[in-house]
Amino acid sequence: MALPNLTRDQAAERAALVTVDSYRIALDLTDGSGKPGERTFRSVTTVEFDALAGADTYIDLAAATVRSATLNGAEIDVSGYDESTGIPLTGLAGHNVLTVDADCSYSNTGEGLHRFVDPVDDEVYLYSQFETADAKRMFACFDQPDLKAAFDVTVVAPAHWEVISNGATVTVEDLDSGARRHTFKATPRMSTYLVALIAGPYARWDDRYSDDHGDIPLGIFCRKSLAEYMDEDRLFTETKQGFGFYHKNFGVPYAFGKYDQLFVPEFNAGAMENAGAVTFLEDYVFRSKVTRASYERRAETVLHEMAHMWFGDLVTMQWWDDLWLNESFATFASVLCQAEATEYTQAWTTFANVEKSWAYRQDQLPSTHPVAADIPDLHAVEVNFDGITYAKGASVLKQLVAYVGLDAFLAGLRDYFRDHAFGNATFGDLLGALEKSSGRDLSGWGRQWLKTTGLNTLRPEFDVDADGTFTRFAIDQGGAKPGDGETRVHRLAVGVYDDDGSGKLVRVHREELDVDGTTTEVPALQGVSRGKLILVNDDDLTYCSLRLDPDSLQTVLTRIADIAEPLPRTLADLIAEVPLPAAQVRAMLDDVLAALDAAHTGGVLHRDIK
C-alpha cells in the first residue's frame, strides 16, 4: 500500500482539532532472545492529546501488522487496518489517551528505521530518517510538523549495542533475555520528523562544550569498522566553535541537552538535523588524505545541521512551504559561522563558488521556478525542492541580511527564537521580526524575491573627467530573465580597485546603497577616482548578473591574478555571459587558478567551471 499523501489542507484541519501533549514510545529491536531482529520490530506507542470533543480524526502508522489499539480504554477494531489511511479515531474526548501496539518493518531505502549489515564483520546497524513524513514507519503519530509534542523513548536492544535517541540516556537495564533496556530523557516539544533512533555496535568518542549557558555533552559515532579513520579532534573543535558562535549570536541557549553526531551507512542525504542526534553521510569519515576543500565542506555541513537546532528544531515551519527557508537559513548561518569562527575565513568565496553558481545555472534554465514554491501536499516537497529552492534561496536570504543589516537581522532573529520557541512559525513571522528590528518596510520584499524567476543584470554607467574622476555614476538594472522582466530592490556595494604600489589590485573605495528601478544614481561616487576595476555587487551581497565596463573588463582579462582577494563569482559570470576567444578564456583561467590555489580555494573553483 502507498503511504498517504497528506495535503496542506488536511494537515490544517487536523491541527485545528488536535493538540498533542506527549508520546511514550517503547521499541524492541531484538528477536526475543537478545539478538538483533531481522525484518520487523515491536513498537508500542501511547499518545496523550487534547481534541475537540466529539470530533473524528486519524493517526498515522505504516506498520507490517497492528496487534491492538485502544482509545480511552476502549478497543479499536484494527482488523481493516490500512497504512494508506492510518487508524481512524472517532468520538474523541476533550483529553485522550491512545495506545497502539504494532510490528513495524525495517527498511533498506533510508526511510523510517534503516537496517544495515556491515560486510566487514556482519554487525547490524540501525538509524532513523523521518523527513518529511516517515516517523509513522517507526511509531504511531500525527505526522505533520505543526503537531509538536514531548517524546519519551524506551528501547530494548542487544546488550553490546550503543543506543542513541534525542534525549540523554537515563538508565540502562540488563534483561533476562540477554538484551538491555535503554531509557531516555523526555524531549522538549518538537516535531515528529525530528525524532531519532540510532542503534548498533557503533564506536563512540565523547567530549564536552561549556560556556556561560552550561555544559553540553558531545558525542561522535561511526561503525566500528571505520573507527580507525575518525578524526574526532577536528570534528569536536568545529562543533565547539559552532556552539560558541551560535550562543553568542542567537540569544537563546541550545535547547536539547546533549549533542551527538553520528556517521551512518547508506544514508540518502548529506545529513539530517534530528534534535540532539544529528546523522551524517559516512562519506564524511575520510578514509584517505583529502583536500582542504573537503574538510571545509564537511565543516559547513556540521555547522549547517547545528544551526537547525535553532532554526528548524526549536522553531519549526508550520508546513513544508517554508522548507526553503529552513535550509536557506542553515546554509547562511553555517557559512557566516565558518567565516567568523573557524579557520575557513574564505567561506563566502566558497559559497559564491558552489551554492551561488549552482543557483545561477539553474535559474537560467527553462525549468526555473520561484524560490517559494506552492507545496499543496507531501509529494510536492520532493518535486519542487532543487537548486532554485536551496541554492537561490540561500543567496536571496544573504541579500535579505544585507538589506536589513547584519546587526538588525540578528536582533530580529533573537526575537523570533524567543517568541516562537518550541512552536511553529512562518516566513511572515520572521519578516515581521526583521521589520521591527531594522525599521525597513519588507511588505514587498518577499514578492519581489521569492515569487519571481530569473536574474537582473546590473551594470555601471558613468562619466569621468580628464583626471579619471567620476563626474557621474549610476547603476542600470535590467529586468529579470528568464521571467516577466521585473526589477528588484538590491542592497549592494560598489567597489573601486586600484594598484597598491606592490603590483596588487586592492579595494580603495566602497559605497553601499540600495538599487531600485531601472536606473539608480550614486552621487556619493562623484569625485572618486575610477581606478583600474569597478565591481558592482562587490562583496557579493546581492543575487544578480554582473556586467563590467570596458576598462574593467580589460583589467580582468590582463590582471585577474593581481587582485588581492579571489572573485570567483565575478569570473564565473563573466565567462558565462561575455563572448571571448577560447585562448583568452584559457589564459585567464590559468591565471586565476594559480592565484586561487595560493589561497586554497582553487580546487573548488576548478570543480565548478570545468
N, C-alpha and C positions, 0 to 999 in steps of 0.2 A: 504494500500500500504506500502511496505517496504521502509525505508529511503535509500537514495543512499549510496553505499559503495565506498566512494571516494578513489581512488588509489593515491599512491605517484606520479606516472607519470601524472595523471590528474591534481593533485594539482600543480605540477611544470609547466605544460602547461598553467594553468590559471594564475599563478603568473607571468609568462612571458608576459602575455597580459595586466594585470590589476594592477594598483596601487591605493589603496583606500585612500581617504582623510578623510572622516568623515561619521558618521551615526547620523541622528536625529530620535530618536525613541519615539513615543507617544503611550502610553498604557492606556486603560480604563479598570479598574478592577471591575467596578460596573455594575449593571443591568439597569442603566439609571435613577434610582430613588435614588441613593446614597447608595444602599445596595450591598453586595458582589455578583458578578456574580457567576454562578454555573457551567457551562460547558465550556464556551468559553470566551475569552476576545478580545477586539479590539486592533489591532496592526497596526499602520501606520508608515512606515519607509521610510525615504528619505536618499539615499546614493549618495554621490558625489565621483566620481572616474575617474581616467585617464585610457586610454586604447590605444592600437594600433588602429589607425583609420581604420575603415572598418572591424575590426575583429568581430567574433561572440563568445559568451560565455554564461554563465547562472549564475543565483543567486540562492542560496539555500533557500528553505522555506518548512516547514512542517506545513500546516495550514488546518483547517477544511474547510474553504472556502476562496477564493480570490475575493474581491469585485472589485478591479481595480488595474491596474499598468500602469504607464506612464514612458516613457524613452525620455528625452529631449523634453518634451511637447507632444509627440505622444503617443496615447493609444496603449497598447499591448493587443492583443487578449488572454484572460486568460480562455476562455471557455473550453479549453482542458487541464487545469492545472492538473498536476500530481506531488505529492510530491516526487516521486522517481526520477524525472528529474529536479525539480525546475522550474524556469521561464526562458525561453530562451531569450537571449538578442542579437539581430542581428544588423548588420550595425552600430557598435559603433563609436562615435566621439572621438576626442582626449580627450575632457573633457565631462563628462556625469553626468546627474542628473536623478536618478531613484527614483520613489515613488511607494511603494506597500502598498495597504490597504487590510488587511486580518483579518479574525477571527481565532484565534489560540485556541487550546484546552488545558485546564488544564490537568495535568497528575496525576496519583496516583502511579507512578512507580519510582519516584525520577529522572526522566529525563525531561528536559525542565522546565516548571513552575509547580511545585508540589503544590497541594491543599490538605489541611488537616483540618478536623473539630475536634476541641477539644471535647472529650466526657464529659469533666468536665463541660463546660459552653457553648458548641455549638458555640464557636467563630471560625472564619475561619482564617487560617494562610497559607501564600504562601511563597515559596522560590524557587530560580532557581538553577539548576545544569546542566552545559553545557559540561563538559569534557566527552568525547573527542570532539564530534561534534553535540551537541544538542542545540546550540544557535538558529539554524534555526527553532526550535519549538516555539520560542517567537518572533522572528523578521526576516525579510528577510535579508540575509547576505551572504558574501563569507566566508563560514565556514571552514577555514583552518588556522593553526597558523601563517603562514608567510604573511598573508594579514592583517597587522595591520592597525588600524585607531583610530581616536578620536571618543568618543561616547558622545552624548548629549541626555539625557533621561528626559522625562516628563511623569508623571504618575497621572491618576485620580483614587482616591481610597476613600472608606468610610471615613467619617470625623474623626472617632475615631481611625483610624489605624496609626501606625508608618509605614513609607515607607523609605526603605534604598536602595541605589544603590552604585555604585563605587565612585561617586563624592559626595562632601558635598551638603547638601540641600541649595539651594539659595533662593527660595521663596515657600511659601505655601499659596494658594489662595482658599477662600471659593467660591463654585459654587452654582447656584440657585437650582440645583438638591439635595443639601444637602451633596454632596461629596466635596472633596478638590483636587486641582491640585498641585502636588509637582514637582518642577523644580530643577534639579541637575546640579552642576558644570560639565562642559565638562571634560572628562578624557584626560590624555596624550595618546599617541598612544599605543595600546595594542591589544591583540588577542581576537577574538570573544568568545572563550571558557572561558574567564576571566570576561566577563560581568556578573553583578549580579543584581537581584531584590529580595528583601525580604520585605513582607508586611503583616500587621495584627496587632492586638492589643497587640504587644509584650511589656513586661516590659523592661525598659531600665535603665542603670546606666552610668554615664559619669565621665570622668577624663581627664587628660592631661599629656602628656610627653613633657618635654622641655630639650633642650641641646643647644650647640653652633650652631646646624643646624636649630634651630627654634622650633616651637610648633607643636605637633601632637595631635589633639583631639582624645580621645579614647572613644569607646562605647562598652557596653556589653548588649546583648539582649537575652531574652528567653520568652517562653509562660507565660502569667500571672499566670496560674495555677501552675507554677513551681517556681515562683519568691521567695517564702519563702526559697527555698533551695540554691539559688545562693550565692556562696562565692566570691563575686566580688572583695573584697580586695586582696585576694590571686592572683586572675587572673590579676588584674591590676599591682600588684607588679611584677609578672613574665613577663608581657608584657613590662613593663618599663625596666626590666633587659635585655630583648631581644633587644630592640631598642638601649640601651646603648652599648651592646656588638657588635651588627652588625654595628652601626655607627662607632665605633672605628676601626673595622677590615675590613669593606668592602670599605671604602673610598668614597662612593657615598651616599648622603642622601636619605632617604626614599622618594619615588617619587610620592605618590598617595594621598597626603593631609591628610585626616582623616583616622582613623583605627578602624573599627568596627569588633566585634567578636560576631557571632550570633549562638545560640544553637537551632537547628531546629528539628522538629519531623519527624520520619520515614525516616531519612537520610540513604542513601545507603552506604556511605563511612564513614571513621573516621572524615574527614574534607576536605575542598576544599579552595584553595588559591585564591579565587576571589580578584582582586586587591582592597584593601581598605575595603572589606566587606567579611571577612572570615566566612564560615559556618562550624559548628561542629555538630557531632552527639550529641543529647541532653542527651545521657547516661553520658556525662561528667558533667552534673548537678547532683551532687551526692545527693541522697535523704536519705541516711543513712550514718552512720560512715563507712569510708573506710580506707584501709591501706595506709601507706606512699608510698608504691609502686604504688598505684593507682594515687595518686597525682603526683608522678614522671612521670608516663607515660602520664598523661594529659599535664603536663608541656612540655614534649618532643613534643607532638602534637602541642601545642600552638607555640612553637619556631620553629618547622618544617614548619608550614604554614607561619610564619613570614619570615623565610629565603627565601621562594619562592617569596616574594615581590621583591627580587633582582634576584635570580636565578630561572627564570620561568616566572615572570611577567615583570620586567624591561628588561631582556634579555631572549628571548624565543627560544625554539628549532625550527629549521627550519621545521622539520617533526617529526612524532611520533617515529622514530628510536631512538631518544635521550631522550625519556621519562624516560628510566632507569637512565640517568644522572641527569635529573631534580629531581627525587625522591631521588636518592642516595646522591646528594649534600645536599638537605634539611635535610636528616637524619644525615649526618655527621655534618653539621653546628649546628643543634639543640643539638646534644649530646656534641659537643665542648662548646657551649654556656652554657648548663646545668653545665658542669664540672667546668667552669671557672667563671661563673657569677651568679649562683644560689646556693641554699642550697644543690643541688643534686651533690655533688662533686664526688660521685662514679658512675657517669652516664656511664663512659666507661665500668665499670663492668656490668651494666645492658645491655649495647649494646652487649657485648660479650655473655651475657646470653640469650638474647632474639633474636635480629636480627641475630647475627652471628651463634648461634647454630641452628637457623632455616635454614640458608643458608647451613651449614654443612650437615644437614639431607637431604635437597632437592638435594644437589649436589652429593649425593651417590646413588640416585635412578636412575632406567633406564630412567626416564623421564627428566633427567637433560639436559640442553642445554646451549649454550654460553650466557653470560650476554647480549651482544649486539645482539639481535635477528634481523632478517630481518623483517621489517614491510612494506609490499608492499601496504597495504590498511587498512582501519579503522577496519575491522573485525579482523585483525591480532593483533591489540592492546590488546584486551581482551584475546585472546588465548595465547599470549606469555608472558604476564606480571604476574609473580608469585614470589615465594620465591627466585628463582635464580636472577631474574631481579632486585628485590628490595633489598632483604637482602644481597645476594652475591655482588650485585652492590655497596651497601654502604660499605661493607667490603673491596672490591677491591679499592674503592675510598680512604678509610682510608690508604691502603697500598701506593697508589699514593702520598698522602700527606707525608707519611713517606719517600718515595723515593726522593722527591724533597726538603723536609724540610718544616716545617710549615710556617716559615717566607717567604720563596720563594713562597710557594703556595698562601699565602695571597697577596703578592705583584703582582703575576701574575693575581690573581682574580680581584684585583683592576683595573688593566689594561683592563682586559676582560670586566668588567662592564662599564668602561668609553668608550671603543672602540665600544661597541655594544648596548649602552643604547637605549631603545625604539625600538630595532630592533630584528633580529633573528641571531642565531649562531649555530654552530655545535660543537661536541666534538673535532674535529680537531682544531677549533679556540681556545678552551680552552687549548689544549695541546701546541699549538703554543705560547700562552702567558706564559705558565709554562716553556717551554724550554728557553724562553728569560729571565725569572726572575731567573731561577735556574742554567742555564748553562748545564743542563742534556740533553742528546740526548734521546728523547722519541719516536723516529720513530718506534721502535719495541715493545714498551710497550703495546700499545693497542691490537696488535695481540696476544701477549703472554697471556694477562689477560682477554680480552673481547671476543676473538674468539675461545676459547678453553673451555673444561669442566674439572671437577674433581679437586681434591686436591693433591698437592705434599706432600709427607711425609718428614719431616726434623728430623734428629736425630744427637746427638753429638757423635763424635768418638774422644777419647783422650787417652793419656798415662800420668801417674803420677809417681813421684819418691817416695822414701820411706817416705818423709815428706808430701805426699799428694799434691804436687805442680805439676801443668801441665808442662810436657815437650813437649807436642804436643797437639794441639786442632784443630779439623776440624768439619765441618758440612756436612753431607751427605744428598743429596736430591734425593728422588725417583721420578719417572715420575708420572704425574698427572693421577689419577684414579677416576672414570671411564673416558675413553677418549683415546687419542692417545699417552699418556705417555710423553708429553712434560715436560721439566724443565722450570722454570721461574726465572727471577731475583727477589729476595726478599730483601727488606730493613728491617732488623730486629735487635733486641737486644738480646744478651746472658746475662742472669742474673745469678749470683752465690749468693746463700743464705747460711747463717751460723748462729750459735747461737749468740745472743746479750748479753748473760750473765744473762738474766732475764727469760729464758725459751722460748723466741720467736725466730722465724727464720726470719731474715731480710736480705735484699739485701746488700751485701758487695762489689760487683763489677758488673759493667755493661759495656758491649762492644757493640757498634752499628756498623754494617757493611752491605755490600752487599753480598748476597749469590747468586752465579751464577754457573750453571752447576751441575754435579753430586757430586763434592767434592770441598769445599771451605776451605782452610787453614785459621786459625785465629792465626797468630803469636803473636798478642798483648796479648793473654791469657797465653803465656808461662811465667812461674814464678809466676803465680797466684795460690793461694790455692784453691783446688776444693770444699771446703765447704761441706755442707750437701745436697744441692739441686742445680741442674743446670737446668735452663729453657732456651731452645732455643725458640725464639719468646716471650721473656719477654716483658711486656707492650702490648702484643697482637697487634703488628704493622702489621703483615702480615696475609695472609689467607692461612692456611696450616693445615695438620695433624701432630701432635707432638708426638715424642717418647721420653721416658726418659731412661737414663742409669740405670742399676740395682740398684745402691746405691740410686739414686734419687727416683726411684720407691719405694724403701723400706721406704724412708723418708716420701713420700706422704702417704703410707699405715699406717704408725705408728704415724705421727706427723702433719697431714694435718691441724688440728685445731691450731697448733702453728705458722703457717705462718701469719705474721702480716697483710698482705693485702690479700683480697679474690682472689682466682684464679679459678673462676667457669668454664672458657673456658677450662683450662687445665684439670680440673676434668672431665668435660663432655666428652672431647676427650678420656681421659684415660679409663673411664668406657665403652665407646663405642667400643674401639679398643683392649684393653688388657684383655684376659680371666682371671678372678679372681673368686675364690669361692664366692657364693652368700652371705655367712655370713660375709666375709671380705668386700665385697662391701657395705653391710648394715651398718657395723660398721663404715666404712669410711664416708658414707653418714650422719650418726648420728653426727659424729664429725664435719663435715664441715657445716652442717645445724646449729648446735649450734653456731659455730663461725660466720657464716654469719648473723644469727638472731641478734647477738650483733651489727653487722654493718648495720642493717636494710635492708639487701638485701636477706634474706633467703626466703621470700615469692616468689620472682621472680625465684630464683633457683629451688625451690620445684615445681613450676608450670611446668618448662621445663623438669625436669628429672623424674617426676613421671610416 
